[in-house]
Amino acid sequence: MLNFHSFIPLVVSAWLLALPVWAAPLLHCDVTYAGSTQTIETEPVADPYPVASVDIGGRFWFKPVMVGQGSRVDYVKLYAYLDTRRQPLLVHEAVFLPPFQAGATPYALTGTQHLYTGPVERELIYSCTLQGVQP
């Protein structure tokens, strides 16, 4: 039998479960080169400089950077580099600033992007979604 004191924790638990749960922001990018797709996921960082670029098929480097703290996102920058004999060459930079669409489900931040570069116009395709941004 439930008494008043045992009923309070049930009400509080039900109330807490009814609150929206916001996951930490997550930037999810699918990057395709030569028919092979890599998934790269990024969480917010305070300092963008140590974020490593990801090798894409030995031809490109892709660097997704999301700067922020907690559930706040200050900006998102996406970099694509062509891997040359001397050094990686920046061929694309995309910058996204707030306000970002808030919600628990991912939304298309970039749409599908096609980059063509190099002497034989190699194609890099990417698309990124952002989720977990709090209003």
C-alpha positions as CSV (number, residue, x, y, z in Angstrom):
1,M,0.0,0.0,0.0
2,L,1.3,3.4,-0.9
3,N,1.3,6.2,1.6
4,F,1.9,9.9,1.0
5,H,5.7,9.7,1.6
6,S,6.3,6.8,-0.8
7,F,4.2,8.6,-3.4
8,I,6.4,11.7,-3.6
9,P,9.4,9.9,-5.1
10,L,7.2,8.4,-7.8
11,V,5.8,11.8,-8.8
12,V,9.3,13.4,-8.8
13,S,10.7,10.5,-10.9
14,A,7.8,10.8,-13.4
15,W,8.4,14.6,-13.6
16,L,12.1,14.2,-14.2
17,L,11.5,11.7,-17.0
18,A,9.1,14.1,-18.7
19,L,11.8,16.8,-19.0
20,P,13.6,17.0,-22.3
21,V,16.9,15.2,-22.3
22,W,19.6,17.0,-24.4
23,A,22.6,15.0,-25.4
24,A,25.9,16.8,-25.9
25,P,26.2,18.3,-29.4
26,L,27.5,15.9,-32.0
27,L,28.7,16.8,-35.5
28,H,28.4,13.7,-37.7
29,C,30.0,13.8,-41.2
30,D,29.9,11.2,-43.9
31,V,32.9,11.7,-46.3
32,T,33.2,9.8,-49.5
33,Y,36.1,9.5,-51.9
34,A,36.5,6.8,-54.7
35,G,33.3,5.0,-53.6
36,S,34.4,4.6,-50.0
37,T,32.6,6.4,-47.2
38,Q,34.1,7.3,-43.8
39,T,32.1,8.5,-40.9
40,I,33.6,11.2,-38.7
41,E,32.0,12.3,-35.5
42,T,33.1,15.4,-33.5
43,E,32.2,16.8,-30.1
44,P,32.7,20.4,-29.0
45,V,36.2,21.5,-28.2
46,A,37.5,24.7,-26.5
47,D,40.6,25.0,-28.7
48,P,40.3,24.2,-32.4
49,Y,44.0,24.0,-33.2
50,P,44.8,20.5,-31.8
51,V,41.9,18.9,-33.7
52,A,43.4,16.4,-36.1
53,S,42.6,16.1,-39.8
54,V,41.4,12.7,-41.0
55,D,43.1,11.0,-44.0
56,I,40.5,10.3,-46.8
57,G,41.7,7.7,-49.2
58,G,45.3,9.0,-49.3
59,R,44.1,11.9,-51.5
60,F,42.4,14.3,-49.2
61,W,42.3,15.3,-45.5
62,F,39.1,16.4,-43.8
63,K,38.9,18.3,-40.6
64,P,35.6,19.0,-38.9
65,V,35.8,21.4,-36.0
66,M,33.0,22.3,-33.6
67,V,34.0,24.9,-31.0
68,G,31.8,25.3,-27.9
69,Q,31.3,24.1,-24.4
70,G,28.7,21.8,-22.9
71,S,25.5,22.1,-25.0
72,R,26.6,25.5,-26.5
73,V,28.1,25.6,-30.0
74,D,30.0,28.7,-30.9
75,Y,30.7,27.7,-34.5
76,V,31.4,24.9,-36.8
77,K,34.2,24.9,-39.4
78,L,34.8,22.3,-42.0
79,Y,38.1,22.1,-43.8
80,A,39.1,19.9,-46.8
81,Y,42.7,19.6,-48.0
82,L,44.1,18.0,-51.2
83,D,47.1,15.9,-50.2
84,T,50.0,17.1,-52.4
85,R,53.7,16.0,-52.6
86,R,54.8,19.1,-50.7
87,Q,52.0,19.5,-48.1
88,P,48.2,19.4,-47.7
89,L,46.6,22.2,-49.7
90,L,43.5,23.8,-48.4
91,V,40.8,23.6,-51.1
92,H,37.6,24.2,-49.1
93,E,36.5,25.9,-45.8
94,A,32.9,26.2,-44.7
95,V,31.9,28.2,-41.7
96,F,28.6,27.8,-39.8
97,L,27.6,30.3,-37.1
98,P,24.7,30.2,-34.6
99,P,21.8,30.2,-34.2
100,F,21.7,26.4,-34.9
101,Q,18.5,24.4,-35.1
102,A,17.9,22.9,-31.6
103,G,16.4,19.5,-31.0
104,A,17.1,16.0,-30.1
105,T,17.1,14.7,-33.7
106,P,19.9,15.5,-36.2
107,Y,19.4,18.1,-38.9
108,A,21.3,18.6,-42.1
109,L,23.9,21.2,-41.5
110,T,25.6,21.1,-44.9
111,G,23.5,19.2,-47.4
112,T,25.6,17.1,-49.8
113,Q,28.7,18.9,-50.9
114,H,30.9,17.9,-53.9
115,L,34.4,19.2,-54.2
116,Y,36.6,18.8,-57.3
117,T,40.3,19.4,-57.2
118,G,43.7,18.4,-58.4
119,P,45.1,17.9,-61.9
120,V,42.5,15.2,-62.6
121,E,39.6,16.8,-60.7
122,R,39.3,14.2,-58.0
123,E,35.9,14.3,-56.2
124,L,35.3,14.5,-52.5
125,I,31.7,14.3,-51.3
126,Y,30.6,15.1,-47.8
127,S,27.5,15.8,-45.8
128,C,27.2,16.7,-42.1
129,T,24.4,16.7,-39.6
130,L,24.3,18.4,-36.2
131,Q,22.4,17.2,-33.2
132,G,22.0,17.8,-29.5
133,V,22.2,21.6,-29.7
134,Q,20.3,23.2,-26.8
135,P,18.1,26.3,-27.5
